[in-house]
Amino acid sequence: MTHMEVINKLAGEMTRITGEIDHIDTYRWFIRQALDIGINHFTQNSEEIIAMTKAGVEVGRFKSVKDVEKKLGVRECNIHQVLSGSNHTAGGYIFIRSKDWHLIPRQTDPEELNENQFK
């Protein structure tokens, strides 16, 4: 089956399911984009990995564990151990998923404290 045949078949299924025959060109466009950009881009959970110091200060946000490894030099397996809860730190950092951000106590920025005192 060719690339275009797959697009047409999927678009046809979408119009059948939704009953919106007028939108077949839109369905084709989205399906073509998904295939061109990559299915993973559309299906991947866009959850970020946050790196923090042991004091709770955010160092950076990363799209993947591999991205953390490249930029901070911490091995992937060690990052996964922190994310799974097996270890507390790796390479001197704490790693959490963005969905768990509210669960981690963080050090308050001293400038924020000064600003809030005058409000």
N, C-alpha and C positions, 0 to 999 in steps of 0.2 A: 504494500500500500504506500502510495507517495505521500509526501508532506501535505500537499493540497487536498488529497482525498481524505486524510485524517481530519483536517480542519473542517471540510465540508460535512463529513459524517458527524462530528461532534456538534457543529453548529445546527445541523438538522435535528439532532437529539434534543438540544436545548430548546429549539422552537417547538418541538413536539411536547416536551415536558411543560413548558411555560404557556404554550398556546399563543405566543407572540411572534407570528410569522414576519411581521414588519421589522423585527429586530435581528433578523438573521445576519445582516451585514455587521452589526455591532458585535454579535456573538463571534463571528468569524474574526473580527479585528482583535478581540480579547484573547481568543484561542491562539491566533498567530503570534501575538505578543508573548503569551505564556510559553509557547514553543521556542520563539526566538531568544527571549531573555533567559529562559530556563524555568522548568517546572518548580525547582527548588526555591527560586526567588518568590514565587507566589504561594507556595505551601509551607515554607519554612517559618517557624515561629520567630518573629523578629525580636525576641527577647535578648536584651543585652547582658553582658557580663560586666560587673562593676568590680574594679580593683581598688582596694583601700589599704591604707597603712594600718599597722596594729593599733594605732591611736584612733582609728575610725575616720581619717581624712581621705576623701575620695581622690584617687590618683588618675583614674580614667575609666571610660566606658568603651567596651569592645563588642564587635558583632559576633565573634566566635572565639573559642578557646585557642584555635590556631593563630588568630590575630593577636591575642594576649601573648602567646609564646614568641611571636615575631617581635613585638614591640617592647616587652618587658624582660624577655629572656628566661622566662619560667617554663619548665617542661610541661607539656600537655597533660601527662599522666598525673603530675603533682597538682595541677589546677583542678582536674576532675576529682581528685581525692578531697580537696577542700570543698568543692561544690556538692559532693555527695555526703560530706560530713565526716569522712574518715580522718581527715587532718584539719587542724584549725587554720594553719597558714602554709604558704608555699612561696619560697623566694622572698620572704619578709612581707608578703602581702596577704590580705584576706580577700577572698573572691566570693561574690554572691551573684545570684541572678536578679535582674531588675524587679521581677515580681516579688522578691523577698526583701526589697529595699526598706520597707517600713519596719521590718523585724530587727534590724541591726542598730544598736545604739551608736551614735556618732558624736564626735567632739564638736561642740558648737563653735562657730567662727567668732573670735573675739570682737571683730568689727560689728557683727550682727548684735552682740550683746550691748555694745556701746550705743548703737542706733536705737535699740528697743528701750533703753533706759529713758530716753527723752520723749517718748511717745505717750 
